[in-house]
Structure formats: structure tokens, C-alpha cells
Amino acid sequence: MQTKSFIQLDESLFYGKGSHKKCFIHPDNKDLCIKVAYNRGGQKDLKREINYIQVLRKRNKNYSILPQYYGKVETNLGTGYVFEIIRDYDGNRCKTLEDFITSNKLFSENFNLIIALLKKLKSELYNNEIITMVLFPENIIFQQNAENVYKVRIINDMGSSVLIPLEYYFTYFARRKILRRWVKFLEVLKTNYNSPLTDKLIDEMK
């Protein structure tokens, strides 16, 4: 995908911010965003994520659950990394799992959908050997592709921080790590969120 060699970013394009990175809407394409690190941790995160996507490409893995990556650009804020913006079919921002589990109304009305999507998430991770640093509800996206049609996606924290990531290349190590991450994810749901349906969700997913 061709982009300008230099892009000017400003607050009018601001889309979101994490603890290490800022995200801006691409000024020439509203379906893309540009991630820019604003501290050393952000540079490390982006390098890890992009290296991991390159590993998945070389291994011909299905990683459509992750945002698509389109390359680097230079910006007034430093080197930027161009990714797909994950939106609903109507152009609105997708809801996260956190949005659902922190709203009693949303959670109770969509309980079966949440269970189905989380089962799909676990299957996608396991079958395609997708490694994540952690799984947090705010990074799990429920993308609505049509009315009553959803796809589960993950943003942020892709890849592994270990020096020699055997899980990148060997199914046995990948699936072991994925299952460990899943157990920790269920623990996060139980200990960090107070939704009255959280315990039921964890029981359903065991």
C-alpha cells in the first residue's frame, strides 16, 4: 500500500492513546491509522508486534484476527507504523469486551454472543498459533461486520518478549503458551471486573 513519504500529524487526527503509543487516523485514508511511540516502551512494543507479524506472514499463518499492518512512514512525531483501523460495518468504533462486561445491560442482553465470540477467540488463537503477551478485555474487539454478524479481533500486545521465542516456530510451545495466557485471562476477568455475570462467564469457558 502506497503512502506519502512524510505525513503531518496533529490533534485533529488523534484516535487513541495507550501507555506507550499514540494512534492517529491516516490523513489520506480514514480506514488506516498511524501508531507512533512516545517513549522507549512504545518503540519496543511496536518492534515486537511488527516482527511477529512478519513471522506469521513467512509461516503462512491466518492472522486475520490481528490488525493488518501496511508499513512505516515518517511523520513530524517520528517514525509511524500504518495499521488497519478496526471499525464496525457502519463506520462506528467497535465495542470491546470491556465495554460489554462493565455494562450489566449490555452483558445480560448479549451473554450468548459473548460466550460464542470468546470460544471463537480461543479457537482462533489455538489453531493458528497466535501468541499474545497478555489478553486484556480492553484489547479484545467485537467487530460488527453486518447486523447481528460479529468477528472477534485483538489489538495490541501481539508476540512474545522472550529472547528466543520457540513458540513462534513450534506448535507444541505455541499452544502451551496460548493455554497459559487463556487461564490468566480468565483470572483477570474474575479479579479485575465486578460484573455479576463474570463468574458465570468463567464457568462457561472452562
Salt bridges, closest charged atoms under 4 A:
ASP28 OD1 - LYS4 NZ 3.54
ASP31 OD1 - LYS30 NZ 3.63
ASP31 OD1 - ARG87 NH1 3.66
ASP45 OD1 - ARG48 NH1 3.14
GLU49 OE2 - LYS21 NZ 3.33
GLU49 OE2 - ARG48 NH2 3.84
GLU84 OE1 - ARG153 NH2 2.87
GLU109 OE2 - LYS105 NZ 2.94
GLU124 OE2 - LYS120 NZ 3.64
GLU129 OE1 - ARG59 NH2 3.56
GLU129 OE2 - LYS61 NZ 3.32
GLU167 OE2 - LYS177 NZ 2.73
ASP199 OD1 - LYS190 NZ 2.98
